[in-house]
Amino acid sequence: MVSRNDLTILEEYNFYGEKRYRVCVKGTNIVINVKANDEKDALTKTLQILEQVGLTEEALSELRNIIGDKALCK
């Protein structure tokens, strides 16, 4: 399973009065936008989304090998 160590918060912003976060998966081009109260909540929600779409450690490792140096999130 993907962990918090695999995630980086790129940005915190407000959208129509809601606090939102852009969170990326390190070593990939995957960026998740979530509505959250704070950074901890944003990371938790991002992990839930990644679990729902089925991103496993094995798939993440393979994706990182394919993307290599072209990853937007390092």
C-alpha positions as CSV (number, residue, x, y, z in Angstrom):
1,M,0.0,0.0,0.0
2,V,1.1,3.5,-0.7
3,S,2.2,5.4,2.4
4,R,2.4,9.1,3.6
5,N,6.1,9.0,2.8
6,D,5.2,8.6,-0.9
7,L,3.2,11.8,-0.9
8,T,4.1,15.5,-1.1
9,I,1.8,18.5,-0.7
10,L,2.4,20.8,-3.6
11,E,-0.1,23.5,-2.8
12,E,-2.8,24.7,-0.4
13,Y,-5.4,27.0,-1.9
14,N,-9.0,28.2,-1.4
15,F,-11.7,27.5,-4.0
16,Y,-15.1,28.9,-3.4
17,G,-14.4,29.2,0.3
18,E,-13.1,25.6,0.6
19,K,-9.6,24.8,1.7
20,R,-8.1,22.4,-0.9
21,Y,-4.7,20.7,-1.4
22,R,-2.8,19.5,-4.4
23,V,-0.9,16.3,-3.4
24,C,1.4,14.4,-5.6
25,V,2.8,10.9,-5.5
26,K,6.6,11.1,-5.4
27,G,8.4,9.8,-8.5
28,T,5.3,10.1,-10.6
29,N,3.1,12.6,-12.4
30,I,0.1,11.7,-10.3
31,V,-1.5,14.8,-8.6
32,I,-4.6,14.5,-6.5
33,N,-6.8,17.5,-5.5
34,V,-8.6,17.1,-2.2
35,K,-10.8,19.2,0.1
36,A,-9.4,19.0,3.6
37,N,-9.2,20.8,6.9
38,D,-5.4,20.5,7.2
39,E,-2.4,18.8,5.7
40,K,-2.8,15.6,7.8
41,D,-6.4,15.4,6.6
42,A,-5.3,16.0,3.0
43,L,-2.8,13.2,3.1
44,T,-5.3,10.8,4.7
45,K,-7.9,11.6,2.0
46,T,-5.3,11.2,-0.8
47,L,-4.3,7.8,0.5
48,Q,-8.0,6.8,0.5
49,I,-8.4,7.9,-3.1
50,L,-5.2,6.0,-4.2
51,E,-6.5,2.9,-2.4
52,Q,-9.9,3.2,-4.2
53,V,-8.2,3.4,-7.6
54,G,-6.0,0.4,-6.7
55,L,-2.6,1.9,-6.7
56,T,-0.4,-0.8,-5.0
57,E,3.2,-0.6,-4.0
58,E,4.1,-2.9,-6.9
59,A,2.2,-0.8,-9.4
60,L,3.8,2.4,-8.0
61,S,7.3,0.9,-8.3
62,E,6.6,-0.1,-11.9
63,L,5.2,3.3,-12.7
64,R,8.3,5.0,-11.2
65,N,10.6,2.8,-13.3
66,I,8.7,3.7,-16.5
67,I,8.6,7.5,-15.7
68,G,12.1,7.7,-14.5
69,D,13.6,11.3,-14.6
70,K,10.5,12.6,-16.3
71,A,8.5,12.6,-13.0
72,L,7.1,16.0,-12.1
73,C,7.0,15.1,-8.4
74,K,10.4,14.2,-7.1
